[in-house]
Amino acid sequence: MTANREVKTGKEREKAPNKARHISLPGFLIEEEIGLGDVIKRTTYAVGIPACAGCQKRADALNNWMVFTPRKGR
């Protein structure tokens, strides 16, 4: 038994827009959406690690990969 999966080539992967995965967190932790790259950037700044040349590029890539959102009220 095999799964019917679509195999994409490198060019097809580049064309397909990547949707960020949204993770819901309780409202007391965050009040607005924030990307994973921004979380890491703020944390490293807070502990005194200086930003390097590729930090913004890396933060943008991580923001496109995962976003934390506040949980909707019930």
mmCIF file of the N, C-alpha and C atoms, coordinates in Angstrom:
data_MODEL
# 
_entry.id   MODEL 
# 
loop_
_atom_site.group_PDB 
_atom_site.id 
_atom_site.type_symbol 
_atom_site.label_atom_id 
_atom_site.label_alt_id 
_atom_site.label_comp_id 
_atom_site.label_asym_id 
_atom_site.label_entity_id 
_atom_site.label_seq_id 
_atom_site.pdbx_PDB_ins_code 
_atom_site.Cartn_x 
_atom_site.Cartn_y 
_atom_site.Cartn_z 
_atom_site.occupancy 
_atom_site.B_iso_or_equiv 
_atom_site.pdbx_formal_charge 
_atom_site.auth_seq_id 
_atom_site.auth_comp_id 
_atom_site.auth_asym_id 
_atom_site.auth_atom_id 
_atom_site.pdbx_PDB_model_num 
ATOM 1   N N  . MET A 1 1  ? 0.840   -1.161 0.000  1.00 0.00 ? 1  MET A N  1 
ATOM 2   C CA . MET A 1 1  ? 0.000   0.000  0.000  1.00 0.00 ? 1  MET A CA 1 
ATOM 3   C C  . MET A 1 1  ? 0.898   1.241  0.000  1.00 0.00 ? 1  MET A C  1 
ATOM 4   N N  . THR A 1 2  ? 0.742   2.095  -0.968 1.00 0.00 ? 2  THR A N  1 
ATOM 5   C CA . THR A 1 2  ? 1.566   3.298  -1.057 1.00 0.00 ? 2  THR A CA 1 
ATOM 6   C C  . THR A 1 2  ? 0.689   4.536  -0.981 1.00 0.00 ? 2  THR A C  1 
ATOM 7   N N  . ALA A 1 3  ? 1.241   5.575  -0.418 1.00 0.00 ? 3  ALA A N  1 
ATOM 8   C CA . ALA A 1 3  ? 0.524   6.848  -0.334 1.00 0.00 ? 3  ALA A CA 1 
ATOM 9   C C  . ALA A 1 3  ? 0.722   7.595  -1.640 1.00 0.00 ? 3  ALA A C  1 
ATOM 10  N N  . ASN A 1 4  ? -0.311  8.238  -2.105 1.00 0.00 ? 4  ASN A N  1 
ATOM 11  C CA . ASN A 1 4  ? -0.239  9.011  -3.330 1.00 0.00 ? 4  ASN A CA 1 
ATOM 12  C C  . ASN A 1 4  ? 0.254   10.410 -2.987 1.00 0.00 ? 4  ASN A C  1 
ATOM 13  N N  . ARG A 1 5  ? 1.570   10.610 -3.064 1.00 0.00 ? 5  ARG A N  1 
ATOM 14  C CA . ARG A 1 5  ? 2.170   11.903 -2.721 1.00 0.00 ? 5  ARG A CA 1 
ATOM 15  C C  . ARG A 1 5  ? 2.728   12.551 -3.968 1.00 0.00 ? 5  ARG A C  1 
ATOM 16  N N  . GLU A 1 6  ? 2.611   13.845 -3.990 1.00 0.00 ? 6  GLU A N  1 
ATOM 17  C CA . GLU A 1 6  ? 3.109   14.607 -5.126 1.00 0.00 ? 6  GLU A CA 1 
ATOM 18  C C  . GLU A 1 6  ? 4.564   14.997 -4.854 1.00 0.00 ? 6  GLU A C  1 
ATOM 19  N N  . VAL A 1 7  ? 5.448   14.673 -5.777 1.00 0.00 ? 7  VAL A N  1 
ATOM 20  C CA . VAL A 1 7  ? 6.856   15.006 -5.628 1.00 0.00 ? 7  VAL A CA 1 
ATOM 21  C C  . VAL A 1 7  ? 7.123   16.264 -6.437 1.00 0.00 ? 7  VAL A C  1 
ATOM 22  N N  . LYS A 1 8  ? 7.713   17.270 -5.765 1.00 0.00 ? 8  LYS A N  1 
ATOM 23  C CA . LYS A 1 8  ? 7.993   18.538 -6.433 1.00 0.00 ? 8  LYS A CA 1 
ATOM 24  C C  . LYS A 1 8  ? 9.485   18.674 -6.694 1.00 0.00 ? 8  LYS A C  1 
ATOM 25  N N  . THR A 1 9  ? 9.802   19.242 -7.829 1.00 0.00 ? 9  THR A N  1 
ATOM 26  C CA . THR A 1 9  ? 11.199  19.509 -8.143 1.00 0.00 ? 9  THR A CA 1 
ATOM 27  C C  . THR A 1 9  ? 11.623  20.793 -7.467 1.00 0.00 ? 9  THR A C  1 
ATOM 28  N N  . GLY A 1 10 ? 12.910  21.125 -7.527 1.00 0.00 ? 10 GLY A N  1 
ATOM 29  C CA . GLY A 1 10 ? 13.435  22.325 -6.894 1.00 0.00 ? 10 GLY A CA 1 
ATOM 30  C C  . GLY A 1 10 ? 12.768  23.599 -7.380 1.00 0.00 ? 10 GLY A C  1 
ATOM 31  N N  . LYS A 1 11 ? 12.526  23.709 -8.694 1.00 0.00 ? 11 LYS A N  1 
ATOM 32  C CA . LYS A 1 11 ? 11.904  24.917 -9.233 1.00 0.00 ? 11 LYS A CA 1 
ATOM 33  C C  . LYS A 1 11 ? 10.456  25.053 -8.774 1.00 0.00 ? 11 LYS A C  1 
ATOM 34  N N  . GLU A 1 12 ? 9.735   23.926 -8.695 1.00 0.00 ? 12 GLU A N  1 
ATOM 35  C CA . GLU A 1 12 ? 8.341   23.971 -8.246 1.00 0.00 ? 12 GLU A CA 1 
ATOM 36  C C  . GLU A 1 12 ? 8.256   24.386 -6.780 1.00 0.00 ? 12 GLU A C  1 
ATOM 37  N N  . ARG A 1 13 ? 9.234   23.945 -5.968 1.00 0.00 ? 13 ARG A N  1 
ATOM 38  C CA . ARG A 1 13 ? 9.255   24.344 -4.563 1.00 0.00 ? 13 ARG A CA 1 
ATOM 39  C C  . ARG A 1 13 ? 9.499   25.836 -4.426 1.00 0.00 ? 13 ARG A C  1 
ATOM 40  N N  . GLU A 1 14 ? 10.361  26.392 -5.278 1.00 0.00 ? 14 GLU A N  1 
ATOM 41  C CA . GLU A 1 14 ? 10.661  27.819 -5.213 1.00 0.00 ? 14 GLU A CA 1 
ATOM 42  C C  . GLU A 1 14 ? 9.442   28.658 -5.570 1.00 0.00 ? 14 GLU A C  1 
ATOM 43  N N  . LYS A 1 15 ? 8.621   28.181 -6.506 1.00 0.00 ? 15 LYS A N  1 
ATOM 44  C CA . LYS A 1 15 ? 7.451   28.924 -6.955 1.00 0.00 ? 15 LYS A CA 1 
ATOM 45  C C  . LYS A 1 15 ? 6.320   28.884 -5.932 1.00 0.00 ? 15 LYS A C  1 
ATOM 46  N N  . ALA A 1 16 ? 6.189   27.767 -5.219 1.00 0.00 ? 16 ALA A N  1 
ATOM 47  C CA . ALA A 1 16 ? 5.089   27.600 -4.273 1.00 0.00 ? 16 ALA A CA 1 
ATOM 48  C C  . ALA A 1 16 ? 5.303   28.509 -3.066 1.00 0.00 ? 16 ALA A C  1 
ATOM 49  N N  . PRO A 1 17 ? 4.301   29.345 -2.753 1.00 0.00 ? 17 PRO A N  1 
ATOM 50  C CA . PRO A 1 17 ? 4.455   30.213 -1.585 1.00 0.00 ? 17 PRO A CA 1 
ATOM 51  C C  . PRO A 1 17 ? 4.365   29.395 -0.301 1.00 0.00 ? 17 PRO A C  1 
ATOM 52  N N  . ASN A 1 18 ? 5.279   29.659 0.613  1.00 0.00 ? 18 ASN A N  1 
ATOM 53  C CA . ASN A 1 18 ? 5.265   28.962 1.895  1.00 0.00 ? 18 ASN A CA 1 
ATOM 54  C C  . ASN A 1 18 ? 4.381   29.729 2.857  1.00 0.00 ? 18 ASN A C  1 
ATOM 55  N N  . LYS A 1 19 ? 3.430   29.041 3.441  1.00 0.00 ? 19 LYS A N  1 
ATOM 56  C CA . LYS A 1 19 ? 2.584   29.666 4.438  1.00 0.00 ? 19 LYS A CA 1 
ATOM 57  C C  . LYS A 1 19 ? 3.198   29.413 5.800  1.00 0.00 ? 19 LYS A C  1 
ATOM 58  N N  . ALA A 1 20 ? 3.225   30.445 6.603  1.00 0.00 ? 20 ALA A N  1 
ATOM 59  C CA . ALA A 1 20 ? 3.756   30.304 7.947  1.00 0.00 ? 20 ALA A CA 1 
ATOM 60  C C  . ALA A 1 20 ? 2.799   29.462 8.785  1.00 0.00 ? 20 ALA A C  1 
ATOM 61  N N  . ARG A 1 21 ? 3.371   28.641 9.634  1.00 0.00 ? 21 ARG A N  1 
ATOM 62  C CA . ARG A 1 21 ? 2.556   27.872 10.561 1.00 0.00 ? 21 ARG A CA 1 
ATOM 63  C C  . ARG A 1 21 ? 2.189   28.792 11.715 1.00 0.00 ? 21 ARG A C  1 
ATOM 64  N N  . HIS A 1 22 ? 0.930   28.817 12.084 1.00 0.00 ? 22 HIS A N  1 
ATOM 65  C CA . HIS A 1 22 ? 0.461   29.683 13.156 1.00 0.00 ? 22 HIS A CA 1 
ATOM 66  C C  . HIS A 1 22 ? 0.247   28.849 14.413 1.00 0.00 ? 22 HIS A C  1 
ATOM 67  N N  . ILE A 1 23 ? 0.889   29.271 15.484 1.00 0.00 ? 23 ILE A N  1 
ATOM 68  C CA . ILE A 1 23 ? 0.791   28.607 16.768 1.00 0.00 ? 23 ILE A CA 1 
ATOM 69  C C  . ILE A 1 23 ? 0.046   29.542 17.711 1.00 0.00 ? 23 ILE A C  1 
ATOM 70  N N  . SER A 1 24 ? -1.045  29.083 18.303 1.00 0.00 ? 24 SER A N  1 
ATOM 71  C CA . SER A 1 24 ? -1.821  29.904 19.228 1.00 0.00 ? 24 SER A CA 1 
ATOM 72  C C  . SER A 1 24 ? -1.254  29.789 20.636 1.00 0.00 ? 24 SER A C  1 
ATOM 73  N N  . LEU A 1 25 ? -1.045  30.940 21.256 1.00 0.00 ? 25 LEU A N  1 
ATOM 74  C CA . LEU A 1 25 ? -0.575  31.010 22.636 1.00 0.00 ? 25 LEU A CA 1 
ATOM 75  C C  . LEU A 1 25 ? -1.595  31.768 23.468 1.00 0.00 ? 25 LEU A C  1 
ATOM 76  N N  . PRO A 1 26 ? -1.651  31.515 24.770 1.00 0.00 ? 26 PRO A N  1 
ATOM 77  C CA . PRO A 1 26 ? -2.599  32.241 25.619 1.00 0.00 ? 26 PRO A CA 1 
ATOM 78  C C  . PRO A 1 26 ? -2.362  33.747 25.567 1.00 0.00 ? 26 PRO A C  1 
ATOM 79  N N  . GLY A 1 27 ? -3.425  34.505 25.742 1.00 0.00 ? 27 GLY A N  1 
ATOM 80  C CA . GLY A 1 27 ? -3.364  35.956 25.638 1.00 0.00 ? 27 GLY A CA 1 
ATOM 81  C C  . GLY A 1 27 ? -2.455  36.620 26.646 1.00 0.00 ? 27 GLY A C  1 
ATOM 82  N N  . PHE A 1 28 ? -2.219  35.985 27.812 1.00 0.00 ? 28 PHE A N  1 
ATOM 83  C CA . PHE A 1 28 ? -1.345  36.620 28.791 1.00 0.00 ? 28 PHE A CA 1 
ATOM 84  C C  . PHE A 1 28 ? 0.126   36.526 28.390 1.00 0.00 ? 28 PHE A C  1 
ATOM 85  N N  . LEU A 1 29 ? 0.464   35.679 27.415 1.00 0.00 ? 29 LEU A N  1 
ATOM 86  C CA . LEU A 1 29 ? 1.843   35.582 26.934 1.00 0.00 ? 29 LEU A CA 1 
ATOM 87  C C  . LEU A 1 29 ? 2.132   36.593 25.826 1.00 0.00 ? 29 LEU A C  1 
ATOM 88  N N  . ILE A 1 30 ? 1.212   36.729 24.872 1.00 0.00 ? 30 ILE A N  1 
ATOM 89  C CA . ILE A 1 30 ? 1.394   37.686 23.784 1.00 0.00 ? 30 ILE A CA 1 
ATOM 90  C C  . ILE A 1 30 ? 0.059   38.354 23.491 1.00 0.00 ? 30 ILE A C  1 
ATOM 91  N N  . GLU A 1 31 ? 0.136   39.578 22.993 1.00 0.00 ? 31 GLU A N  1 
ATOM 92  C CA . GLU A 1 31 ? -1.083  40.314 22.649 1.00 0.00 ? 31 GLU A CA 1 
ATOM 93  C C  . GLU A 1 31 ? -1.216  40.541 21.150 1.00 0.00 ? 31 GLU A C  1 
ATOM 94  N N  . GLU A 1 32 ? -0.130  40.329 20.391 1.00 0.00 ? 32 GLU A N  1 
ATOM 95  C CA . GLU A 1 32 ? -0.167  40.498 18.940 1.00 0.00 ? 32 GLU A CA 1 
ATOM 96  C C  . GLU A 1 32 ? 0.691   39.417 18.291 1.00 0.00 ? 32 GLU A C  1 
ATOM 97  N N  . GLU A 1 33 ? 0.504   39.219 16.997 1.00 0.00 ? 33 GLU A N  1 
ATOM 98  C CA . GLU A 1 33 ? 1.291   38.216 16.283 1.00 0.00 ? 33 GLU A CA 1 
ATOM 99  C C  . GLU A 1 33 ? 2.766   38.577 16.315 1.00 0.00 ? 33 GLU A C  1 
ATOM 100 N N  . ILE A 1 34 ? 3.613   37.549 16.433 1.00 0.00 ? 34 ILE A N  1 
ATOM 101 C CA . ILE A 1 34 ? 5.050   37.754 16.392 1.00 0.00 ? 34 ILE A CA 1 
ATOM 102 C C  . ILE A 1 34 ? 5.677   36.518 15.766 1.00 0.00 ? 34 ILE A C  1 
ATOM 103 N N  . GLY A 1 35 ? 6.622   36.744 14.867 1.00 0.00 ? 35 GLY A N  1 
ATOM 104 C CA . GLY A 1 35 ? 7.298   35.649 14.188 1.00 0.00 ? 35 GLY A CA 1 
ATOM 105 C C  . GLY A 1 35 ? 8.414   35.060 15.035 1.00 0.00 ? 35 GLY A C  1 
ATOM 106 N N  . LEU A 1 36 ? 8.774   33.833 14.740 1.00 0.00 ? 36 LEU A N  1 
ATOM 107 C CA . LEU A 1 36 ? 9.844   33.152 15.464 1.00 0.00 ? 36 LEU A CA 1 
ATOM 108 C C  . LEU A 1 36 ? 11.158  33.911 15.344 1.00 0.00 ? 36 LEU A C  1 
ATOM 109 N N  . GLY A 1 37 ? 11.442  34.461 14.178 1.00 0.00 ? 37 GLY A N  1 
ATOM 110 C CA . GLY A 1 37 ? 12.678  35.218 13.981 1.00 0.00 ? 37 GLY A CA 1 
ATOM 111 C C  . GLY A 1 37 ? 12.744  36.441 14.869 1.00 0.00 ? 37 GLY A C  1 
ATOM 112 N N  . ASP A 1 38 ? 11.612  37.124 15.039 1.00 0.00 ? 38 ASP A N  1 
ATOM 113 C CA . ASP A 1 38 ? 11.574  38.295 15.908 1.00 0.00 ? 38 ASP A CA 1 
ATOM 114 C C  . ASP A 1 38 ? 11.757  37.905 17.375 1.00 0.00 ? 38 ASP A C  1 
ATOM 115 N N  . VAL A 1 39 ? 11.218  36.757 17.774 1.00 0.00 ? 39 VAL A N  1 
ATOM 116 C CA . VAL A 1 39 ? 11.395  36.278 19.150 1.00 0.00 ? 39 VAL A CA 1 
ATOM 117 C C  . VAL A 1 39 ? 12.878  36.030 19.418 1.00 0.00 ? 39 VAL A C  1 
ATOM 118 N N  . ILE A 1 40 ? 13.547  35.355 18.494 1.00 0.00 ? 40 ILE A N  1 
ATOM 119 C CA . ILE A 1 40 ? 14.963  35.054 18.666 1.00 0.00 ? 40 ILE A CA 1 
ATOM 120 C C  . ILE A 1 40 ? 15.791  36.336 18.646 1.00 0.00 ? 40 ILE A C  1 
ATOM 121 N N  . LYS A 1 41 ? 15.441  37.261 17.750 1.00 0.00 ? 41 LYS A N  1 
ATOM 122 C CA . LYS A 1 41 ? 16.170  38.527 17.658 1.00 0.00 ? 41 LYS A CA 1 
ATOM 123 C C  . LYS A 1 41 ? 16.051  39.317 18.963 1.00 0.00 ? 41 LYS A C  1 
ATOM 124 N N  . ARG A 1 42 ? 14.850  39.392 19.538 1.00 0.00 ? 42 ARG A N  1 
ATOM 125 C CA . ARG A 1 42 ? 14.652  40.114 20.796 1.00 0.00 ? 42 ARG A CA 1 
ATOM 126 C C  . ARG A 1 42 ? 15.389  39.446 21.948 1.00 0.00 ? 42 ARG A C  1 
ATOM 127 N N  . THR A 1 43 ? 15.371  38.111 21.958 1.00 0.00 ? 43 THR A N  1 
ATOM 128 C CA . THR A 1 43 ? 16.034  37.374 23.032 1.00 0.00 ? 43 THR A CA 1 
ATOM 129 C C  . THR A 1 43 ? 17.539  37.570 22.994 1.00 0.00 ? 43 THR A C  1 
ATOM 130 N N  . THR A 1 44 ? 18.131  37.451 21.820 1.00 0.00 ? 44 THR A N  1 
ATOM 131 C CA . THR A 1 44 ? 19.583  37.621 21.719 1.00 0.00 ? 44 THR A CA 1 
ATOM 132 C C  . THR A 1 44 ? 19.993  39.051 22.058 1.00 0.00 ? 44 THR A C  1 
ATOM 133 N N  . TYR A 1 45 ? 19.189  40.028 21.670 1.00 0.00 ? 45 TYR A N  1 
ATOM 134 C CA . TYR A 1 45 ? 19.468  41.420 22.012 1.00 0.00 ? 45 TYR A CA 1 
ATOM 135 C C  . TYR A 1 45 ? 19.401  41.619 23.525 1.00 0.00 ? 45 TYR A C  1 
ATOM 136 N N  . ALA A 1 46 ? 18.417  40.993 24.167 1.00 0.00 ? 46 ALA A N  1 
ATOM 137 C CA . ALA A 1 46 ? 18.223  41.148 25.608 1.00 0.00 ? 46 ALA A CA 1 
ATOM 138 C C  . ALA A 1 46 ? 19.387  40.570 26.417 1.00 0.00 ? 46 ALA A C  1 
ATOM 139 N N  . VAL A 1 47 ? 20.003  39.504 25.928 1.00 0.00 ? 47 VAL A N  1 
ATOM 140 C CA . VAL A 1 47 ? 21.132  38.903 26.657 1.00 0.00 ? 47 VAL A CA 1 
ATOM 141 C C  . VAL A 1 47 ? 22.465  39.480 26.219 1.00 0.00 ? 47 VAL A C  1 
ATOM 142 N N  . GLY A 1 48 ? 22.455  40.406 25.270 1.00 0.00 ? 48 GLY A N  1 
ATOM 143 C CA . GLY A 1 48 ? 23.672  41.117 24.904 1.00 0.00 ? 48 GLY A CA 1 
ATOM 144 C C  . GLY A 1 48 ? 24.464  40.527 23.758 1.00 0.00 ? 48 GLY A C  1 
ATOM 145 N N  . ILE A 1 49 ? 23.864  39.675 22.960 1.00 0.00 ? 49 ILE A N  1 
ATOM 146 C CA . ILE A 1 49 ? 24.560  39.110 21.796 1.00 0.00 ? 49 ILE A CA 1 
ATOM 147 C C  . ILE A 1 49 ? 24.405  40.093 20.638 1.00 0.00 ? 49 ILE A C  1 
ATOM 148 N N  . PRO A 1 50 ? 25.517  40.575 20.064 1.00 0.00 ? 50 PRO A N  1 
ATOM 149 C CA . PRO A 1 50 ? 25.411  41.546 18.966 1.00 0.00 ? 50 PRO A CA 1 
ATOM 150 C C  . PRO A 1 50 ? 24.877  40.899 17.683 1.00 0.00 ? 50 PRO A C  1 
ATOM 151 N N  . ALA A 1 51 ? 24.164  41.695 16.903 1.00 0.00 ? 51 ALA A N  1 
ATOM 152 C CA . ALA A 1 51 ? 23.598  41.201 15.642 1.00 0.00 ? 51 ALA A CA 1 
ATOM 153 C C  . ALA A 1 51 ? 24.709  41.061 14.599 1.00 0.00 ? 51 ALA A C  1 
ATOM 154 N N  . CYS A 1 52 ? 24.619  40.011 13.791 1.00 0.00 ? 52 CYS A N  1 
ATOM 155 C CA . CYS A 1 52 ? 25.591  39.803 12.721 1.00 0.00 ? 52 CYS A CA 1 
ATOM 156 C C  . CYS A 1 52 ? 24.975  40.250 11.391 1.00 0.00 ? 52 CYS A C  1 
ATOM 157 N N  . ALA A 1 53 ? 25.704  40.106 10.316 1.00 0.00 ? 53 ALA A N  1 
ATOM 158 C CA . ALA A 1 53 ? 25.239  40.559 9.003  1.00 0.00 ? 53 ALA A CA 1 
ATOM 159 C C  . ALA A 1 53 ? 24.025  39.769 8.507  1.00 0.00 ? 53 ALA A C  1 
ATOM 160 N N  . GLY A 1 54 ? 23.945  38.507 8.834  1.00 0.00 ? 54 GLY A N  1 
ATOM 161 C CA . GLY A 1 54 ? 22.853  37.673 8.337  1.00 0.00 ? 54 GLY A CA 1 
ATOM 162 C C  . GLY A 1 54 ? 21.660  37.561 9.272  1.00 0.00 ? 54 GLY A C  1 
ATOM 163 N N  . CYS A 1 55 ? 21.675  38.297 10.382 1.00 0.00 ? 55 CYS A N  1 
ATOM 164 C CA . CYS A 1 55 ? 20.608  38.169 11.376 1.00 0.00 ? 55 CYS A CA 1 
ATOM 165 C C  . CYS A 1 55 ? 19.234  38.537 10.821 1.00 0.00 ? 55 CYS A C  1 
ATOM 166 N N  . GLN A 1 56 ? 19.132  39.637 10.078 1.00 0.00 ? 56 GLN A N  1 
ATOM 167 C CA . GLN A 1 56 ? 17.827  40.050 9.562  1.00 0.00 ? 56 GLN A CA 1 
ATOM 168 C C  . GLN A 1 56 ? 17.308  39.060 8.525  1.00 0.00 ? 56 GLN A C  1 
ATOM 169 N N  . LYS A 1 57 ? 18.195  38.554 7.680  1.00 0.00 ? 57 LYS A N  1 
ATOM 170 C CA . LYS A 1 57 ? 17.795  37.567 6.668  1.00 0.00 ? 57 LYS A CA 1 
ATOM 171 C C  . LYS A 1 57 ? 17.292  36.289 7.352  1.00 0.00 ? 57 LYS A C  1 
ATOM 172 N N  . ARG A 1 58 ? 17.994  35.876 8.384  1.00 0.00 ? 58 ARG A N  1 
ATOM 173 C CA . ARG A 1 58 ? 17.604  34.681 9.128  1.00 0.00 ? 58 ARG A CA 1 
ATOM 174 C C  . ARG A 1 58 ? 16.279  34.915 9.849  1.00 0.00 ? 58 ARG A C  1 
ATOM 175 N N  . ALA A 1 59 ? 16.108  36.096 10.446 1.00 0.00 ? 59 ALA A N  1 
ATOM 176 C CA . ALA A 1 59 ? 14.863  36.418 11.138 1.00 0.00 ? 59 ALA A CA 1 
ATOM 177 C C  . ALA A 1 59 ? 13.691  36.414 10.162 1.00 0.00 ? 59 ALA A C  1 
ATOM 178 N N  . ASP A 1 60 ? 13.880  36.974 8.969  1.00 0.00 ? 60 ASP A N  1 
ATOM 179 C CA . ASP A 1 60 ? 12.812  36.981 7.965  1.00 0.00 ? 60 ASP A CA 1 
ATOM 180 C C  . ASP A 1 60 ? 12.430  35.559 7.557  1.00 0.00 ? 60 ASP A C  1 
ATOM 181 N N  . ALA A 1 61 ? 13.431  34.697 7.371  1.00 0.00 ? 61 ALA A N  1 
ATOM 182 C CA . ALA A 1 61 ? 13.156  33.313 6.981  1.00 0.00 ? 61 ALA A CA 1 
ATOM 183 C C  . ALA A 1 61 ? 12.379  32.591 8.083  1.00 0.00 ? 61 ALA A C  1 
ATOM 184 N N  . LEU A 1 62 ? 12.770  32.795 9.341  1.00 0.00 ? 62 LEU A N  1 
ATOM 185 C CA . LEU A 1 62 ? 12.064  32.149 10.452 1.00 0.00 ? 62 LEU A CA 1 
ATOM 186 C C  . LEU A 1 62 ? 10.666  32.718 10.628 1.00 0.00 ? 62 LEU A C  1 
ATOM 187 N N  . ASN A 1 63 ? 10.493  34.020 10.370 1.00 0.00 ? 63 ASN A N  1 
ATOM 188 C CA . ASN A 1 63 ? 9.158   34.627 10.457 1.00 0.00 ? 63 ASN A CA 1 
ATOM 189 C C  . ASN A 1 63 ? 8.228   34.043 9.406  1.00 0.00 ? 63 ASN A C  1 
ATOM 190 N N  . ASN A 1 64 ? 8.775   33.710 8.248  1.00 0.00 ? 64 ASN A N  1 
ATOM 191 C CA . ASN A 1 64 ? 7.967   33.095 7.192  1.00 0.00 ? 64 ASN A CA 1 
ATOM 192 C C  . ASN A 1 64 ? 7.649   31.638 7.503  1.00 0.00 ? 64 ASN A C  1 
ATOM 193 N N  . TRP A 1 65 ? 8.383   31.047 8.425  1.00 0.00 ? 65 TRP A N  1 
ATOM 194 C CA . TRP A 1 65 ? 8.195   29.646 8.767  1.00 0.00 ? 65 TRP A CA 1 
ATOM 195 C C  . TRP A 1 65 ? 7.189   29.461 9.904  1.00 0.00 ? 65 TRP A C  1 
ATOM 196 N N  . MET A 1 66 ? 7.273   30.319 10.956 1.00 0.00 ? 66 MET A N  1 
ATOM 197 C CA . MET A 1 66 ? 6.396   30.131 12.111 1.00 0.00 ? 66 MET A CA 1 
ATOM 198 C C  . MET A 1 66 ? 6.012   31.472 12.723 1.00 0.00 ? 66 MET A C  1 
ATOM 199 N N  . VAL A 1 67 ? 4.726   31.607 13.041 1.00 0.00 ? 67 VAL A N  1 
ATOM 200 C CA . VAL A 1 67 ? 4.193   32.823 13.656 1.00 0.00 ? 67 VAL A CA 1 
ATOM 201 C C  . VAL A 1 67 ? 3.384   32.429 14.885 1.00 0.00 ? 67 VAL A C  1 
ATOM 202 N N  . PHE A 1 68 ? 3.614   33.142 15.985 1.00 0.00 ? 68 PHE A N  1 
ATOM 203 C CA . PHE A 1 68 ? 2.844   32.937 17.203 1.00 0.00 ? 68 PHE A CA 1 
ATOM 204 C C  . PHE A 1 68 ? 1.707   33.936 17.225 1.00 0.00 ? 68 PHE A C  1 
ATOM 205 N N  . THR A 1 69 ? 0.486   33.460 17.457 1.00 0.00 ? 69 THR A N  1 
ATOM 206 C CA . THR A 1 69 ? -0.686  34.319 17.480 1.00 0.00 ? 69 THR A CA 1 
ATOM 207 C C  . THR A 1 69 ? -1.375  34.194 18.831 1.00 0.00 ? 69 THR A C  1 
ATOM 208 N N  . PRO A 1 70 ? -2.032  35.260 19.291 1.00 0.00 ? 70 PRO A N  1 
ATOM 209 C CA . PRO A 1 70 ? -2.789  35.150 20.544 1.00 0.00 ? 70 PRO A CA 1 
ATOM 210 C C  . PRO A 1 70 ? -4.020  34.275 20.335 1.00 0.00 ? 70 PRO A C  1 
ATOM 211 N N  . ARG A 1 71 ? -4.361  33.538 21.355 1.00 0.00 ? 71 ARG A N  1 
ATOM 212 C CA . ARG A 1 71 ? -5.527  32.662 21.303 1.00 0.00 ? 71 ARG A CA 1 
ATOM 213 C C  . ARG A 1 71 ? -6.789  33.525 21.262 1.00 0.00 ? 71 ARG A C  1 
ATOM 214 N N  . LYS A 1 72 ? -7.725  33.145 20.434 1.00 0.00 ? 72 LYS A N  1 
ATOM 215 C CA . LYS A 1 72 ? -8.996  33.861 20.333 1.00 0.00 ? 72 LYS A CA 1 
ATOM 216 C C  . LYS A 1 72 ? -9.806  33.652 21.605 1.00 0.00 ? 72 LYS A C  1 
ATOM 217 N N  . GLY A 1 73 ? -10.556 34.681 22.017 1.00 0.00 ? 73 GLY A N  1 
ATOM 218 C CA . GLY A 1 73 ? -11.431 34.573 23.192 1.00 0.00 ? 73 GLY A CA 1 
ATOM 219 C C  . GLY A 1 73 ? -12.556 33.596 22.965 1.00 0.00 ? 73 GLY A C  1 
ATOM 220 N N  . ARG A 1 74 ? -13.017 33.015 24.018 1.00 0.00 ? 74 ARG A N  1 
ATOM 221 C CA . ARG A 1 74 ? -14.082 31.999 23.893 1.00 0.00 ? 74 ARG A CA 1 
ATOM 222 C C  . ARG A 1 74 ? -15.408 32.599 23.884 1.00 0.00 ? 74 ARG A C  1 
# 
